[in-house]
Amino acid sequence: MSVILSHTHKSTLLLLLILLVSTHLNGQNVLYTPVEFASETGSTKSFLSEIEAQTDIVFSYSNQLCFETEVQLPVRFGTVRQVLDALFINCPSNYIVRGSKIIIQPITEDSEKFVIKGYVIDSSSKEALIQANVYEPELLLGTMSNNFGFFSIVMPKGFVHLSSSYVGYKNSHQYINLEQDTAIYFLMEPKDELDEIAVVGDRVPGRVKSTRTGTIDVPIEQIKKVPVYLGEVDVVKSIQLLPGIQSGGEGFSELYVRGGGPDQNLVLMDDVPIYNVSHLLGFFSIFNADAVNKVRVIKGGFPARYGGRLSSVVDIRMYDGNNEEFKGVASIGLLSSKIAVEGPLIKNKSSFSASLRRTYFDVLTSMWQWKEADKSRYYFYDFNTKLNYKLSDRDRLYFSAYLGKDQYGISYNEQHIPIGSGQETGGEQTVKTYDESDIGWRNYVGAVRWNHVFGNKVFANTTITYSDYRFFIDQTLNYMSDGSWSKGSKNYYSGIRDFSAKIDLDYMPSPKHYIRMGASAINHVFYPGIDVVLQEFSGGVPVDTAYGGTEMYRSEFRLYMEDDFHLLPRLKLNIGGHFSLFQTDGGKYYWSAEPRLSARFLMRDNFSVKLAYSQMTQYMHLLRTATVAMPTDLWLPVSEKIAPMRAAQSALGFEYEINKGFSVSLELYYKKLADILAYKETTGYFDFASDWQSKLTAGKGQSYGFELLLHRKLGSLSGWFGYTYSKSTNKFDELNNGKAFPANYDRTHDVSLYTTYKLSKKVDVGFTWTFGSGSPITLPETKYYAPQLPTTVSDAEGGSNQLINERNGYRMPNFHRLDIGFNFKKEKHWGTRLWSLGLMNSYGRQNPFFLYFADSENQQTGELERSLKQFSLFPIPIPYVRYTVKF
């Protein structure tokens, strides 16, 4: 039988292993003794005899091994290990080394096996590396590290060569003579210079590739180099450049994924859901890139462990903190300044990370409004911190928190209110006061997690989380009443607060199975809009009155299980289910049983075909008052009248790995949505005659299309090209005369190109070009005169009405924009300094932000003419600059 061994693979392993053997194997290096044969053709026994003749090695083997009468090797030289792998390629075997004796044992189900467990971590900072590959390159058995860097793999007794790989890091190797359960650490070293082309032998074996479709991991270093508005590095804006994901408009930080709305995205910060990810009405996101460790986006083929949203999962993991030394980064830009620090609390035992960002609009405006009677102010800030403590080799404790707030305020109507008769001082005493208005929103998030390893194969993560999102409108008025001053205030607030507890278990019984299961309980408290009016009279008792909805308490329970396993050598499946239960008012419960299935078949080691099907259910809705994020948006739960939204999505994907860190993928998808919500045409948000449930109508929708992604994560030239073709439609019985219409988020064509090129060790340049076909918009077709009726009391001569014939019947002009950014880095004795310069909308494209009609008089005829105009948010090139130091 002919056996072919890749020459590239052989040469790479030969060089690598011979170099490493002397330091890692000591007396076990007989497997890597070089041998050379007179002929490339022979029998299995003849090759074994020739090895014994050339070396001091003695073979002992079972008669169950596959012995061939004719074997052809591609070359006449190699290591003993390579020759053995080629000879027994049809019956995988393991090798037990006893000095100069090698025992060859066939790997069977009954073979004695042991567990290798441990962590994959950065060699310098000891930061956990999430989703790193851990595999045996010869046997092609592998697994992946979890969200805490932990892995566990079962291997047959004997000599084991275990490798680990992670994008941006050098491959790490461990050589073990496995005779008992063993714990190890992979200490991964970052690459100083990212390889232009990775050799085939260093590739991650195809059999450990993921079964998931619609999943993209974006390296945080790529995100930090994307040119962005005012130099504010933004995680969400980088995600918007990926295929299948759109923004609600130019400059916004919301996500519209495969026809879904912004409330249909599950955004997690260290496993805690975030309900508002925006600063400055959506222009910036709340995630400080200096605090982010890993970003993963899932658009379809959802694993069973995720639930509660219809369209996507954005899983963001924050840095644990450097366990070895104190480090930091600080920067100042046109909009904000920020600082991030990390370091050990107890070396190799406990560490921390903390970051703070704040704008200084309020500081600047206070200076130029110094002498103004009316004053305005705006600021936002966010603060992240994370602590971890290693209790033992099996136990770790984590605490993380996020605090963020936006606030805009204005002081106006300066008044001087008398506070005394002035008889004693010879004049009237007064105090200066202002009327004030404030509007804002905030996120408070906290989590405590405990990791425990049960035995060698079970990893448990127990988490308690707290999340509180509020927005508020405060107004204070001062006035005179019957010769004395009075003070009144009105406060409006709404939001949602969650308290949850959950446990997640990772069970790795063998390299062919990775089982996850878990359960959670969540207590939701909804604040659906409450007005509090306070009147305070001079010398009197304040009167406090509340109007509006009361707090709504709702409970939610979730349970899931999934198994990621090999059914056949080239067929890998992920099968699971997600069950949820949600309490409504009146004691009614909604429930959902959601099947999840993903499959991956390897056509070749670097080419796979993937299939996926998933169902999702959402028990809460975001009621919007505008097309952009506003503080008056309401999060509300399902009720007896409002059913949960549901979605079912199917996907077919193809992935080709050109070389390590460089891949191309194509994915087709079809998604159906049920019980999605919209405002009725006869009512609106400010219709106070009815409760919120009566203002809404339920309908259905569908979305389909395909997405192409060419992604290069390594090399001097890196980045991605994405193209999306999609169609999304909605249908409501009470809207658009019952006819289907394009969804608000429908965009037929979407193109994004991001590339960064390293000109030298000190300079790199980044380009971002985006194109999108026009978004749907509702415009009136005609304007007609409405005469004054005799029964009306008004003296008006009459007005005009507009006829809207079709919902979302028009398209806005196409959108495209080019952004350019440069980074200039210089090493100093204390660290690194970095200047970031760039130009947004480089060729001054006037993209439409919104369209409106304007009436003007024709100078020649005197007739009133109506024209459609557009407003552009960024009509000219906008420069930015930011200065950063790393120490």
N, C-alpha and C positions, 0 to 999 in steps of 0.2 A: 504494500500500500504506500502511496506517495504522501509524504507529509511536508508541507511547505511552511517555512518560518520566515517572517518578514526580515529582510536584510537590515532595514532601518531600525526596526525594533531590536534586532539582535545586537547591532553595533552600539546602540545607545545603552542598552542594559549592560553590555560587556564593560564599557568604559565606566559607567556609573558604579556598578557593583564592585569591580576590582579596586576602584579608588576608595570605596567606603569599607570594604571588607576588613582591612587591616585594623581599623579603629573600632569597628562595631561587632565583629564576629569572633575575634581572638582565635581560639582553637577550632571554631566551627567553619572555617573558611574553605574546607575541602570541597564544598559544593561549588565554589567559584574558582577552582583550579583550572587553568586553561589547558585544553587538549586539542590535538590536531590529528586528522585521519588521512590516510593515503588515498582513500576513495570516499565519495559522498554517498555511495550506495552500499547497502549491506543489510544484514538481519539485526533484529533487536539484540540477540545474544552476542553477535559478533562485535557490536559497538560496545556493549558492556565489558566484554573480555578485553577489548583494545584499551578501554579506559583503565582497567585494572593493571594492564601491562605497562602503561605509561606512567602511572601514579602508584602511590601506596594504598590507594583506596580498595576496600573489599566490599562487594555488594552482597546484601542478603534481601531476598524478595519472596513474595508469595506467588504460588502457581496460578492465582486468580488474575494476575496481570495480563495485559494484552501483549503477546509476543508476535511480531510480524516477521514473515520470512523475507520481506523486501521493504526497506525503508530508504527514502532518499532525502538527504539533508541539503539545504540550499548552498551551504559552504562547508569547507572541510575543517574549520576551526571554530572554537567557542568555549564556553565554560561548561563544567560538568552539569550544572543546573539547567542550562539551556538545552543541552543535548537530551537530558532525561525528560524535560518537558515536551520536546519534539517526539521522542520515542513513544511516550505514553499519552499522546494527545487525545486518543480515543477512550482512554480509561484514566481520568485524573487521579493522580497519586500524590502522596505526601512523603517527605523524606525525614527520617529520624537519624541524627548524626551522633555517633558514639566514637569520638576520636577520629580514626581514619576509616571507620566502618559506617556505611550508609545503608539503612534499612528502608526499603521501598515498600510502601503499603498502599493498596488501592483505597480510595475514599469511597465508603459505602454509608448507607444509613445507619449501620451498626458500628461504624468506626467511633473510637473514643474521642470525645470532643471536650474542649474547655472554653471558658469565656474570657475574652479580652475586653476590658472596659476602660474608660478614661475620659479625658477631655482634650479637645483641640483648642489651643490658645496661641495668642501672639507671643513670640519669644521674649520681647522686650517689655511690653505693657502688661502681659498676662491677661489681656482682654479675651473673652470667649469668642471664638469664630463660629458663627451660626451657619448651619447647612453646609459644613465642610464635608467633602467626600473622604471616606475611610474604606480602603479596599485592599484585597489581596490580588496583585496584578497577574499572577500566573493562574490562579484558580478562578479569577473574575468573580469573587464573592465580595460584596460590599454593603455599606450602610452609610448613613449621614448623621452628622452631629445635630442635636436638637437646638432649641432656642437658647440653651444655656451652655452650649459647647460639648455636652455629654454624648458619648456613644457607647454602644455595647455590641459585640459581634462574637458569634460562636464559630470556632475554627477547629479543624481536626488536629489531633495530637501530632507533634513533630515540629519540624522546622517551618517557621512562618515568616514570610516577608510581608509586612503590613505597611501600606503607604497612605499618605493623606495629601489632598490637594485642595487649594482654595484660590480663587481668582485674586491676582496681585501678590501672591506669595510663592516662594520656592516650594517644590514638593518636599515632603519630609518622609523619612523611611525608618522603620523599626524592624530589627531582625531578632526573632525570639525562638528559642528552642522550647516549644510549648508543652509543658508536662503538668501544669496545674492552672487554675484560674489566676489571671494576671491583670494588674492595673498599670496603665501607662499614661504618659502625657505626650502629645504631639506639640512640640514647640516650633511654631511656624515662623519663618523669617521673611519679612517683606522683601520684594525685589527692588533693588536700587534702580535698575533700568528694566522696564517691562519689555519682554521679548517681542520682537517683530513677528517671528514665526516659531511656534512651539513644535518640537519634534514629535513624531507620531508616538514614540515610545513613552512620552510623558502624558499622554492623553488619559483622561479618566475613562475607565472601561465603560462601554455602552450600557452594560447591564446594571450600572448603578444610576443611570439617568432617570429623571423624575417621570412619573406617570401623568403629571398635571398638565393640562392645557391652559392657555390664557394666563400664564404666570411669568412675570418678568422681575428679575433681581437687578436693581440699578446700583452700581457701586457708588458709595457716598463721595468718593473723590471725583467722579464724573459730575455729580450734581453740583459740587462746589465750583466747578469751572464753567457752568452754563451762564452766559451773559444774561443778566436780569435787570429789571427796572430799579434804578437808583443804586445798583450794586448790592441789593439785598438778596443774598443767596437764599433760594426758596425751594424746599423739597417738593411742594405741590406743583409749582410751575414747571419743574423738571418732569414730573409725572405727566403733566398735560401734553408733553411732546411725544408721548408714546402712542402707538396706533390704537384706535378704539377709545381714546380718552380725549375729551374736549373741555374747553373752558366755556363758561356762560357768556363771555364777552372779553374784549381786549383788556388785559391787565388783571382779570379776576382770578382768584385762587380756589374756585369751586371746580368740582369734577362731575362731568356728565359722561357716563360710561355705557356704551352700547345701547343708547336710547333711553337710559334711566336718568332720573333727576338727582340733584345733589343730596337729597335725604336718603337715597337708596345705597349709599356707600358706607360700609362699616370701616371707620378709621380708628385704628387701635394704637395707643401709645403705651408700650409695655403691657399689653393685654387689657388696657382700660379704654372703653369706647369714649370718643370725643364727639360732642354734638355740634360744635362750631369750630371750624379750623381756620377762621379768617380774622385778620386784623384790617383796620381801615376800610370797612365795608366790602371786604373781599379782595383788596389789592395785594395783600400779603398774607401768608399763612403763619400759623402760630409756632411752627417747628423751626427751632434754631439748628441749622445744619451742623454747627460745632458740637452739638450734644447728641447727634444721631449716629448710630453704629451701622444699622442695616435698614434698607427699604425694600419691601416686597409688595408687588401689586398683583392681585388675582382678579381676573375679569370673567372667568368661567371655569368649569370643571372644579367647583368648590369642594375642598375636603370637608368631611363631615364635622370637623371640629369648629367650623365657622357657621354662624347662623344669625338671623335677625335682620338682614338686609337683602335686597334683590339683585343689585348690579355689580358690586365689587367689594373687595377687601383690600385695604391699605394697611399693612402690618409694619409698624415702625418700631424699631428697637433702639433704646438709648444706650450710651456708653456706661459700662459698669464703673470704670475708673482704673487708672494705672496702679498696679500693685507694686511697682518697683521704684518709681521716682516721681517727683512732683513736676508737672508740666502744665502749660497753659497757652492760650491764644487770645489775643485782644485785637479789636479793630474799630476803626471809626470811619463813618461814611457820611453821605449827604443827609440821610434820613435818621440814622440811629447809630449808636455805639454798642458794642457787646464784648463780653469777656467770658471765657470758659476755662476752668481749672480742674485738674484731677491729680490724684496722688494717693499714696498709701496712708492709711491711718495706723495700721499695724502691719508691717511688711510681711508679705506672703500670707496674710491673715484677713486683712480688711482694707478696703479702699473706698474712695468717694469720687464723684464727679459733680460739678455744679456749673451752671451757665446762666448769665443774665443779659438781657437785651432791653434797651429802652430808647424811645425816640426823644427828640428834644424840640419838637414843634412848639410846645408850650413855653419853653425857655426863650426861643427866638421871638415868638409873637409878643411875649410880655415886654420885650425890650422896645420894639417899635410901636407898642400900644401904651407906652408909659404914661403919656399925657392924654390919652383918649378916655372919654367918659365910658364908652362901651368897650368891653374886652372879651376876646374869645380865646379859647385854649383847646388843644387836643394833644393827647399822648396815648401810647400803648406801651406795655412792657410784658415780658414773659420771663419766667424763672424756672429752671429745671434743676433738680438735684437727685442723686441716686447714691445709696450707700449699700455696701454688701459686706457680709461677715462670714468667714468660713468657720462654722462650728466644729466640724470634724471632716474626715475624708468622705463621709456620706451625707453631711448636712451643710446647707448654706442658707443664709438669710439675706433677703433683699428688702430695701425700702426705697420707694421712688415717689416723687411729688412734682407737680407742675402747677404754677400759679400764673395766670395771664389776665390782662384787663385792657379794654379800650374805653376811653372817656372823652367826650367832646362837651364843652361847656361854654356858656356865654353869660356875661354880666352886663346888664343894660338898665335903662331908666333910673339913673342916679337920683336919689332923693335925700333930703335933709329932714329927719324926723325929730320933732321936739321931744325932749325927755324931762324938762323941768320948766317952772315958771320964770326963772331967771331973777327973782327978787333978791336973792342973797348975792348973786354974782353981778348984778347990774345989767343983765341981758339974758336973752333966751338961750338955753342950752340945746344943742341939736347933735344928732349922730348921723353920719353919712351911711347910707345903705343902698343896695342894688336889688333889683329883681334878677333872678337867676334861673337858667335852664340847663339841665345836664342830661345827656343821653349816653348810654354805654352798655357794655356787656363784658362778662368775665367767665373764665373757666378755672375751677379748682379741682385738681385731680390728685389722688393719692393711692398707693398700693403697697401692701406688705405681702411678700412671697417667701415661702419656705420650700426648699428643694430637699428631697430625701431619696437616697438610693436603697431600695429593698433588694437584698441579695446582690446578684450580678446583672440581672436582666430587667429590672423594673425601676423606672425613674418617675418619681411623684413630684408634682408641683402644686402646692396649695396656696391659693391667693385670696386675699380680702381686699376689695377695692371700694373707693369712694369717688364719685364724680358729681360735680355741681355746676351746672351751666345756668346763668341768669342774664337777662337783659333788663334795663331799667330806663325810665324817663322820669326825671325829677324837675319840678317847677316850683319856685318860691316867689310870692308876690307880697309887696308891702303897700298899704293904702291907709288913708285917713277915713274914720267913721265916727260921726258925732263928736268931732273935736279930739278924738284919741286915735292913736295908730293901731292898726290891726295887721296881722301877718297870716297869710294862708299858703299852704303848700299842697301840691298834688303829686303823688308818686304812683307810677304805673310799673309793674314788674311782672315778668313771666319767665318760665324756664323749666328745667327738669333736673331732678336730683336722683342719683342711683346709689344704692348700697348693695354690694353683691359678695358672695362667697362661692368659690368653685375649687374643684380639684381635677387635675389632668394627670393621666398615667400614660407613660410610654413603656411598652413591653416589647422586648426584642428577643423572642425565643430562639431564632436562628437567623442566619444571613438572608434567608428567603422570606422572612416575615418581619414586618414592623407594625405592631398593633398599638393604636391610640384609643383611649376611652376617657370619658370625663362626664362631670355633672356640675350644674351651677344653679344657684337660686338668686334672683335679683328682686329687690324692692324698689319700684319706681315711684317717685312723687312728682306729679305734674302740676305746674302752676300756670293755668290757662289764661292768665291776664287779670290782674287784680288792681283796682284803683283804691288808693288810700288818700283821703282828704283830711288835712289837719288845719283847723282854724284856731288861731291864738289871739285873743283880745287883750289889750293892755289892762293889766290888773285882774284878768279873769282866768278861768280854768280852760286849758286847751280842749278842743272838741275833736275827737278822732273818729272818722267814719270810713268804713271800707265798702267798696262796691265791686261787683263782678264775681267771677268764678271762684270757687273754693278749691283748696288743694285736693287733688285726686290721687289716691293711693292704689297702686296696681302691683300685682305680683307676677313674676315670670319664672318658669322653670325650664331647664334644658338638660338633655341627655344625648350623648353621642358615642359612637364606636366606629372605627375604621381599621382596615388592615391593608397594608401596602405589601404585596407579595408577588413572587414569581410563580406563575402557573406552568409555564414552559421556559426553557432556557432563554428564549428571546421574547417571551410574552410576560409582561408585568401588569398587574391589576391593582387598583385601589378601589375597594368596595366598602361602603359604609352607610350609615343612616343617622339622621339628626331628628330628634323628637323634642317638641316644645309645647308648652302649656301657658296660656296667658289669661289672667283674670280680668274681667270687665266689671262695669258697674252693675249692680243688681245681683252679683254672685255668679253671673254667666261666665263660662270658660270657652275660649277658642283653643284648638289644638292642631298640631301639624306633625305629620310623619313624612320626612323628606329623604328619599333615596339619593345616594350619590355614587356615581360610577365613573371611573377613569381607566383607560387601558392604553398601554404603549407596546407596540411591536417593533422590534429592531429589524429593519431590512438589512442594514449593515451596522457595524459598530459605531459609525458616526452618522447614521441616517435612521430616523424613527418616524413611525406613523402613530398618531394618538387620536383616541375617541373619548368623549366625555358626555355625561348627562347629569344634570343636577336640578333639584327643586329647592326653592327658597321661599320663606314667608316673612313678612314684616308686619309688626304689630303697632307701629307708631308712624305718624305722618307729620310732615312739616308743612304747615299752611303758610303760603307766601303771599305778601301784599304787593310785591313788585318782582321784576325779572332779576334783581340783584339782591344780595343779602341785606336785610334790613332788621333793625332791632324789634320791629313789630311782628316778625315771623314767629309762629307758634308751633311748638311741639305738642302734639295731642295723641292720646292713645285710641285704639279701637274701642267701639262701644256696641251696644245692642243694635244700633242702626248702621254703624260703620264697620264693615267687615275687614279683615286683614288683607293686605295686598299680597299677591302670590305671583311667582314667576317659575317657568320651566325653561331650561336652556340646554341645547345640544350643540356640540362642537366637533369638528374634524380638523386635525392639525398635522402638519408635516414639519420636521425639524432636521436640518442638516448642519453638522458641525464641520466647518471648513478647516479650522485648527483650533487649538485651545484658546478659549476666550473670544472666538470669532465664529458666529453662527448666523444662519438665515432660517426664518420660520414663516410659514403661511398657515393661517387658521381661518376656517369658515364657521360661522355660527348662525343659529336661529333661536330667538327668544320670544316667548309668549308671556304676556302679563295680564293679570286679572284683578278686578276691584281697585284699579288705580283711581285717584281722586282729582277733581277739578272743581272750580267755582262754577255755579250755574250762571247762565247768561242774564238771568233776571235779578241777580243779587250781587253783592260784593262784600268785601271785608268790612266796610264801615256801615253795613246795613244792620243796625242795632235792633231792628224789630223782631228778629228771630235769633235762635241760638245757632252756634257754629255748625252743628250737624245738618241743619236744614238748608244751609247755604251751599252744600256740596252735592255733587253727583258722582256716581261710580261708573267706570267704564272699563274697557280692555284695550290692549295694545299689542303690537308685535314689532320686532326689530330683527333684521338679518343683514348679513354682509360678509366681507372678508378683510383680513388684516395681514399685511406683509411687514416683516421687521428684519432688517439687516443690522446686527449689533456686534460691534467690536469693542471689547472691554480692555484689551491689552495693546501695548505698542505705542510708539511715538505718535501715530495717528489713530485716534480712537473716537468712538461716538456711535451714532445709529442713524439709519434712514427708515422711516415708517410711512406706510400708505394705508389708508382705510377707505373702503367703499361701504356705505351703509344706507339703509332705508328704515325709518322708524315712523310708525303711524299709530294714532289713537282713534278710538271710536266710542262715543257716548250717546246714549239715546236722547239726552236732553241738550246736546250741543250740536251745532252745525247741521241742524235738521236731521240728525241721526246718521249723517254720512261720515266716513272715515276722513281724517285730515292728518297732515304731517305733524309729528310731535314737536313740541317747543324746542327740543334738543336735536332735531334731525339735521344732519349735515351730510350731503351725499359723498363729497370727496374731501379728504383731509390728508395733507402731506406735511411731514416734519423731517427736517434734516438738522442734526446736531453733530458737529465734529470739533475736536480739539487736536491741535498739532503742536508737538513739542519742538520748537525751533532750536533750543539748546537747553542745557541744564538750568539756565536762568530765566528763559522766556518761553511762554506758550501762548497760543492764540486760539480762541474759540469762535465758532460761527453757528448761529441758529437761524434757519429760514423756515417759515411756516406758511402754509397755504390752506385755506378752507373755503369751500363753496358757500354761498349765502345761506344764512339761517332763515327759517320760515318766520313770517311776520303777518299779522292781521292788519289790513288797511281798509278803510271805507272806499267803496267804489264810486259813490255819488254823494253830493251834498245838496239838499233841497230846502226850500223855504217852508217854514212852519208858521202860519199866520196866527195872530192873536185871536183867541176865542172870546166871544162876548161874555162868557160866564166868568172869566178870570178877572181878578181885582186889579192886577198890575196894569200900569199905563204903558208898558212896553209895546213897541210896534210889532213885535213878533221876532222870531229867531230862526235858527236853522237846525236841521237834524242831519245825521250822516247814516247812510245805508251800508251795512256790512253784509255782504252776500256770502262770503266763505271764510271760515276760520283758517288762519295760517295759509292763505291763498297766494301770498307773494313771497319773494325771496329778497333778502338784503344783498347788496353788492358783495362780490367775492372779497375775501380777506387774505392779505399776505404781508409779510414783514421780515426784515433782515436785521439781526442784532449781532454785534461784533464786540468781543472783549479780549483784552490783553492782560496777562499776569507777568509781572517782573519780580523775580525772586532773587534774594541775595543772602548768602550765609554770613552770619556775624558770630563773634566769639560767644555771645550770649544766646544765640538761637538763629532765627530766620525772620527777615522782614519781607513783606510782599506788598507791592503796589498793584492794584487792579483798576484798569481804565477801560471804558467801553462806550459804545454808542448804540442806543436803542432806536429802532425804526430808522436805520441808517440812511435809506433813500427817501425818507419823508413821505411814505405812503399814508394817505388820509383814509384810514379804514373807518367804516361806519360804526358808531357806538349805538346810536338809535336814529330812526327816521321820523320826520314830522312834516305836517303840511303848514305852509305859510301863505297868507293872502297878501297880495300887493296890487296897487292900482296902476293900470297901464297908462303911461303919460300921454299917449297919443289918443286913445279912445276913451279914456276915463273909466273903463270897465275894471271890475275887480277880477283879478286872475289868481288862480290857486296853483301852487307848485310844491312838489315833494322835495324836501331837503334832508341832509344828513348832518349829524353832529359827530365830530371825531374827537376822541378823548386825547390821543397823542398825535396831533397832525404834523409835527416837526420832529427831526432827530433830537434825541434827549441824551446828553452825555452823563456819565457817572464816574465816580472815583471812590476808591476805598483803600485805606491803609491798614495793613494787618501785621502783627508781630506774633511769632511763636517762640516760646521760651521754655 
